[in-house]
Each structure stands twice: as C-alpha cells, then as structure tokens.
Amino acid sequence: MPSDFSGKEVQSTTSGEVFGGDTALPCTAVTTDLCRAVVSHQGAQLLSFQPQGGEEWLWLSPLAQFASGSAIRGGIPLCLPWFGRHQSGDSLPKHGFCRLRDWDLVVVDRIDQAVCLRFEYASTEADLVLFPWRFRAEIQYRLSNNLVLELSIENLDETPMPLSFAMHSYFAVNSLANTRIEGIDQAEYLDNTRDLQRGHQREALVFGKEVDKVFPGLGGEQRLTDKLAPRYVAGRGCDTAIIWNPGNDSLADVGSHFSEFVCLERGIAFDDAQTLAPGHRWEALMSVSDKGRGLVV
Ligand SMILES: O=P(O)(O)OC[C@H]1O[C@H](O)[C@H](O)[C@@H](O)[C@@H]1O
C-alpha cells in the first residue's frame, strides 16, 4: 500500500481470496460505509462495485480466467493504447496491451466521502515492439455511492502518438430481454457486426441478437435500465460510446452467461481517435451513477 491509509477500508488481497479458486492475481479491496469494490492490479481493472445496500453494478464472468497476461472477462477492462482490432491486423493484441499488464497502485486517498485508488502504468521497452511510443497512463477510481473513473495518458515520446481507448464497462443485468439503453436515439453509429457499416439509431437500443455498435462523438449521458436500479453513464474526454453483447454462447469465458450483462463503454475510437503531440496528455472522466444528473465530477 503506497500510503499509510488507516483502517480496514483498503486491503491488499488476491483474485482467489475474493472470487474463489487458487489464482493469486494481486487485487485491492475497498469496503466503506458507501460501497464495496475490488480492483485487479493486472490491467488496473475494476472487477466489482456494489453500493452498500444495493446490487452489484458490474458483471464478472463466472468463467473468467485469472491468469497472468490474459484478459479478465468482466468488470471494467481498460482498452489502451488502442481500442478494438489494431489497424495493422490481428498480430497485435485486440484492445491494446494495457489490460494485460501489471499496473502500480501509487495513491490511496480520500476525496470527500470517496476512497480513491490511483494506478499507474509506464510503457516498457518490450511494449515498444507493439507500440513504438513511450507513454504513461494513470487511472483513478473514486469510489463512493457512485463511481468515477479518471484516466489520463501522456505521450512521453518525441513524435506524435496515435491514441484510442475504451473504459469497457460490463454491467450486470437480470434480464437481457428487458434491458434498454437510452440516450443514443437519433445518433449515427458504426456497426461492428457489419464491417463498420454506418447506421442511424432511431430509438432506444434493445437486445435479442449480437449487438456491437460504436457511436463516435456521442457524449452526453446514457441510461441503462433493466429490473435492477438504472445506471447512468456520462463522460468527458470520452465521447465515443460502445455498446456490445455477443448474443450467443460462442465465447469460451462467457458461455451461456451472455444474457447476464451488457457492455456500455465510453472512450475515444474510430472518428474520435486522437493524435497526441509529444509531451501532451489526454484526460477523460467517466461517471456511473444510479441517478440521472449528468456527469458526476
Ligand atoms: O473479447 P474482447 O477482446 O474482450 O472484446 C470484447 C468486445 O469488446 C468491444 O465491445 C468490441 O466492440 C467488441 O467487438 C468486442 O467483441
């Protein structure tokens, strides 16, 4: 623990201790009067967030693998420094490599009633083979009765650095058939199930078959409703919304559980991707709350 944060609110643990099994990926668990949360140091990936007295907001696959260097299915993976397939092809890892790396927990703090965990990842020599720019990324989780993610990426190199990313939230739903996402109607999207064909979203989104839609430049606030409490997602510096559910049991680490979640992600991708000048930093903030009030800052 980087600071002498007092009490039992913030504890070092492992994936096995929290989720069962004999895996030992380092995790940090937070328990306060307002919430419980677990973050894996691999990928600085939030795996669980539950407001006290409420339901779990995130979905973590019962079939998730907790193996060093493998993607963990569920929670909020950080897709970075690129989102989706790399444009050069499939020889580079999908969604970048930061979700596969160990991040350092550098700050444990309190802001008002929130416990804050800040993780840092500095790209390594080995990463330069995959992405030839040095960079530093930070993610801060502000955990109270809502959830705020603050992500920053700084180009430490001497040439302009391409950047896309997503905070790839998996939200638990209790009935996919009754799940709706609002705040996207009349927006333009790219359909990832149809070679990124452009489409126009006429109304709220419902699920039945595979959905994989990317809404560049959307911004604003989206509302996810099913029979659980609504979840409102808003952001700044992450105007792309991505909505995904595989619609079938084809993924090994999802299987028949595909109807237990939808991904409602925010980031910058496709039309919103950026080029960061040397020494420049991109900052993004995403908030998740059960009350629609716009961005929680
Ligand atoms: O299986 P993964 O690499 O974690 O990707 C899971 C999903 O992530 C995003 O939501 C993309 O839009 C989808 O196309 C992709 O299938």
The ligand as an ORCA input file, in Angstrom:
! r2SCAN-3c Opt
* xyz 0 1
  O     -13.251    -10.282    -26.390
  P     -12.646     -8.935    -26.171
  O     -11.320     -8.771    -26.846
  O     -12.542     -8.574    -24.712
  O     -13.627     -7.880    -26.840
  C     -14.967     -7.831    -26.461
  C     -15.724     -6.783    -27.273
  O     -15.204     -5.511    -26.975
  C     -15.883     -4.381    -27.579
  O     -17.118     -4.178    -27.010
  C     -15.953     -4.535    -29.080
  O     -16.813     -3.541    -29.636
  C     -16.422     -5.907    -29.482
  O     -16.247     -6.039    -30.874
  C     -15.636     -6.984    -28.762
  O     -16.067     -8.246    -29.156
*
